């Protein structure tokens, strides 16, 4: 890989669509372009209107392009956890080289052998995640390349999803004029970087509260163990406020983020704000404590459902606690309420990068970081530049020159073969 890489991620959510342009240089990420628009055509993580979704994606892409003077060509796409299944798989091959040194080719072959499994016709392959490699009965190896051995094995997790869900998402991205560089499961990519090493090892629930749904992901032993989706999210809080306060939905959304408080005991009863009423010229006054009861009841219900889901998933203890993210987690009082209901350690993850220091960007940032990590591990480079420079004097051509000067030929890999798989969806 070149020293610096440009990536573009697309996070298609029920309430908003985020597009990030990020420059990755080693361990550091510089976000240089952001697009964030309210999404239409999506409900509870599922696309219900192709044309509306395409229009929303195009608006978000245009926003990011205007910020940078770049034209976006190729994107890393996040797939939601709706309908996701995780399946343990195993691959076994004999080491090919004469000196028995394990090479990139052996790595590709053992991963390919793990994919020789029966996938039902209604399901589609998303990701293959190695858990460990085994060289001649020596296990817990993270990268076997360069080692000497006769037999190479891999234990991994095969991620599959509903063919209908993934094809509709890919169709929308294609119709928006974008090429897909890679697709990744959203909680896998985001959770890998939102959680600390200890949290991923000890056992932690990563909970992303989206607009129309909440995704619960369990990490342990440094890998994703299970994931589940609840059909409730931040938009339900907005709807409650709109109904109770008799105000338009957009106004309720602004009130939620500007004046909202999730924990009734800590909310203020002294500061009042005005709320416009639907179908009337009058405005009503409400206190933060009044709306905190509306918000708190809905979020308490959400966390109660999370506890029920923990029970169904067989979770009895979480040594690493709970990590929350998602747009609504930035409102005041979220932490004390979550700790009160979940009865465990809770923290909120916020990306630490200029321009995206809000929990709503966790997935979009995680997709870029995960894509870079995977490309670095497998030695994959893009066949085309993710962006190209528009002819604008304010743009620095050096920012993308490294993308255009990649002269190294790419080796065929399991990742590039997977990419061809999605491209064939539309042929």
QUIJO-V703089 format. One record per pair of residues at least 24 apart in sequence whose ideal C-beta (glycine too) atoms are under 6 Angstrom apart, sorted by the first residue. I is the first residue (numbers start at 1). J is the second residue. D is the distance in Angstrom with one decimal. If there is no record, write none. Layout:
BEGIN
((I J D) (I J D))
END
This chain:
BEGIN
((1 376 5.8) (1 381 5.9) (2 402 5.0) (2 406 5.7) (4 402 5.1) (6 386 4.9) (6 387 5.7) (6 403 5.4) (7 76 5.8) (7 368 4.5) (7 371 5.5) (7 386 5.9) (8 72 5.2) (8 75 4.7) (8 386 5.0) (9 76 4.8) (9 364 4.8) (9 367 3.8) (9 368 4.8) (10 75 4.8) (10 77 5.2) (11 78 5.2) (11 363 4.6) (11 364 4.2) (13 210 5.3) (13 211 5.8) (14 42 5.0) (14 45 5.8) (14 210 5.8) (14 211 4.1) (14 212 3.1) (15 211 2.5) (15 235 5.6) (17 56 5.0) (17 57 5.8) (17 60 4.5) (18 364 4.3) (19 60 4.3) (19 61 5.4) (19 64 4.5) (20 364 4.5) (21 64 5.4) (21 68 5.7) (22 368 4.3) (24 372 4.4) (29 353 5.9) (31 353 5.1) (31 355 4.9) (31 356 5.2) (32 68 5.5) (33 64 4.0) (33 67 4.4) (33 68 4.0) (34 64 6.0) (34 355 5.5) (35 60 3.7) (35 61 5.9) (35 63 3.4) (35 64 3.6) (43 212 5.7) (44 212 4.2) (44 213 4.9) (44 231 5.1) (45 80 4.3) (45 82 4.7) (45 213 4.8) (47 168 4.6) (50 172 6.0) (53 172 4.6) (54 172 5.2) (54 175 4.7) (54 176 5.1) (57 176 4.2) (58 176 5.1) (69 390 5.0) (69 392 4.0) (69 395 3.6) (70 387 4.0) (71 388 5.1) (71 390 5.6) (72 387 5.5) (73 179 5.9) (74 179 4.6) (74 181 4.6) (74 384 5.9) (74 386 4.5) (75 178 5.1) (76 181 5.4) (76 182 5.3) (76 367 5.0) (76 371 4.4) (77 173 5.9) (77 180 5.5) (77 183 4.7) (78 186 4.1) (78 363 5.7) (78 367 5.1) (79 126 5.6) (79 183 5.4) (79 185 5.6) (80 186 5.6) (81 187 5.4) (81 215 4.8) (81 227 4.7) (81 229 5.2) (82 165 5.9) (82 229 5.3) (83 161 5.3) (83 162 3.8) (83 165 5.6) (84 161 5.2) (84 227 5.6) (85 160 5.2) (86 157 5.3) (87 158 4.5) (89 114 4.5) (89 117 5.6) (89 156 5.3) (89 158 4.7) (90 155 5.6) (91 154 4.5) (92 153 4.9) (93 152 5.4) (95 149 5.6) (95 150 5.8) (95 152 5.7) (100 148 5.1) (101 148 5.8) (102 144 4.7) (102 145 5.4) (102 147 5.2) (102 152 5.9) (104 411 5.9) (106 152 5.5) (108 413 5.4) (108 414 5.1) (110 152 5.1) (110 154 4.7) (111 414 4.3) (112 414 5.9) (114 154 5.7) (114 156 5.3) (119 160 6.0) (122 163 5.5) (123 160 4.5) (124 161 5.9) (124 163 4.5) (124 166 4.9) (125 160 5.8) (126 159 4.4) (126 161 5.3) (126 185 5.7) (127 159 4.3) (127 185 5.7) (128 156 5.5) (128 158 5.7) (129 156 5.9) (129 157 4.6) (130 154 5.6) (130 156 4.8) (131 155 4.6) (131 156 5.6) (131 223 5.7) (159 185 5.3) (170 422 5.9) (170 425 5.6) (174 426 5.8) (180 422 5.5) (181 382 5.8) (182 371 5.7) (184 370 5.7) (186 363 5.2) (187 215 5.3) (187 217 3.9) (187 227 5.5) (188 224 5.1) (189 366 4.5) (189 367 4.9) (189 370 3.7) (190 362 5.3) (190 363 4.4) (190 366 3.4) (191 217 5.3) (191 219 5.8) (192 370 5.7) (193 366 4.9) (193 369 4.7) (194 349 4.3) (194 362 5.7) (195 219 5.9) (195 323 5.9) (199 320 4.1) (202 319 4.2) (202 320 4.2) (203 318 5.7) (203 319 5.0) (203 320 5.3) (204 320 3.2) (205 318 5.7) (205 322 4.8) (206 323 5.1) (207 324 5.3) (208 325 5.3) (208 326 5.0) (209 233 5.7) (209 234 6.0) (209 326 3.6) (209 328 5.4) (210 326 5.6) (211 235 4.4) (216 309 5.5) (226 313 5.3) (228 309 5.3) (230 305 5.4) (232 302 5.5) (234 327 5.8) (234 328 3.6) (236 298 5.8) (237 295 5.5) (237 298 4.9) (240 294 5.3) (240 298 5.3) (241 294 5.8) (244 294 5.4) (245 275 5.1) (246 277 5.1) (246 278 5.5) (247 275 5.0) (247 276 5.9) (248 278 6.0) (251 276 6.0) (259 288 5.4) (260 295 5.4) (260 331 4.3) (261 288 5.2) (261 292 4.0) (261 332 4.7) (261 333 4.5) (262 295 5.4) (262 296 5.4) (262 299 5.3) (262 331 5.8) (262 333 3.7) (262 334 4.8) (262 337 4.5) (263 333 3.3) (263 336 4.6) (263 337 4.7) (264 292 4.9) (264 293 5.5) (264 296 5.1) (266 333 5.6) (267 292 3.7) (299 337 5.9) (300 341 5.8) (303 341 3.9) (303 342 5.8) (318 344 5.6) (321 345 3.2) (322 346 4.7) (323 347 5.8) (323 349 5.3) (324 348 4.9) (325 349 4.6) (325 359 4.5) (325 362 4.3) (326 359 5.7) (327 360 3.8) (329 359 4.8) (330 359 5.6) (378 413 5.1) (378 415 4.9) (380 413 5.8) (380 415 5.1) (381 406 5.4) (381 410 5.5))
END
